[in-house]
Amino acid sequence: MNKLRPAGAIRWAAEIDGIVLLNDQTGKCIKLAYPQAALWDFITRGDSLKQITRKLALVASLESAAAERLAAEAITLLMRDGFLLREGIHG
């Protein structure tokens, strides 16, 4: 699987109740509550999708299948809204 990474113009800040993401190119701002905020943290650390879903299951007390669904949904939304990119072979 290709790695995931924040899009180039993204800034983020951790807050008590989540993570705020700002796309400097589009001006779009979103707030991720937990456990989606944990997913963002795992992505920025360079974790693989397998590592991300395993960690999500642990931190959110989810079964593996539920953690996979949560990760897939959040990743889809973050990519759709321009906050997340999938790195290709040439990254």
Summary of the structure (lengths in Angstrom):
residues: 91
radius of gyration: 12.6
end to end distance: 12.2
largest distance: 36.8
contacts: 247
relative contact order: 0.22
helix: 41%
strand: 24%
